[in-house]
Amino acid sequence: KKHLLSIDDLSVDDIGALFETAAEMHDVQRRAVKKLPALRGRTVINLFFEDSTRTRSSFEIAGKWLSADVINISAKGSSASKGESLRDTVLTVTAMGIDGLVMRHSASGAAHQVAGWLDIPVINAGDGMHEHPTQALLDAYTLQRKLGSLEGRKIAIVGDLTHSRVFRSGVKILTKLGADVTVVAPPTLMPSGIASWSKDAGFATSYDVDSVLPEADAVMMLRVQKERMSGGYFPTAREYTVGYGLTRDRLALLKPDAPILHPGPMNRGLEIAADAADAAQSVVLDQVSSGVAIRMSVLYHLLAGPNEGEAK
Ligand code: CP
């Protein structure tokens, strides 16, 4: 039984195989082929304890285009809101006889915990401030389709690093694929312990976005996660935009063909100006589209083929 909990679970060869399968899924995305039968008879539950637009709907589309039955459960409207524990919730839904669980939870490590309780594949769709591995896969896949090999390419990740699982998974996959990554944040949103992590993992850190952007072959802007800043956030919104936002003026610092990524949802006017979000070099919607292909690929790799005990 395999899970996808962290980018640490994947070798460079695994990532290559996932990208290869994702590329094969584009015929389905173009609707030239309506559905593939790979997961016929399989049931996948999307169990979301945190809100989502992109991840949940793309996992649902991905499962359905592979002919799986997909059930969505969100914490709001489930018995979790009556106080049912995470363990009881996942044991209850899996007792119904499902084949795979896609889970998002606000607690870092929740997906790892759940994987230890279950004997079906678990896919981490975001756990707190820890990891979001399918986001990292779709970001790297989008970049590779735009830039070719990422070996030696300079990629800037800019924003609220402290609260970002997109950053934590993203920096892992991009360095694994040989990219030269610099992460940029104001001092108050730079994670503690990043000095030793960046040294060990081989990426750079900076507080100065204006010196990083002109060199970048691509820039990934991150969302300011107000919902994870219970004590208010500093810098203020205005200071953040002036110091770190991808404003119209900063857009002019970028190479004209450097892709601009943002995982969404975007705070337009805070970390990214409309001029940048909607620029010709923005690949925000390519990321969404790649997300379906990547999630089809992940579901295929983890769930296709005979189950244990099934006739081959
Ligand atoms: N990027 C991302 O995870 O978006 P959602 O929260 O809408 O799923």
Boltz pocket constraint, residues with backbone or C-beta under 6 A from the ligand:
constraints:
  - pocket:
      binder: B
      contacts: [[A, 51], [A, 52], [A, 53], [A, 54], [A, 55], [A, 56], [A, 125], [A, 126], [A, 135], [A, 263], [A, 264], [A, 265]]
      max_distance: 6.0
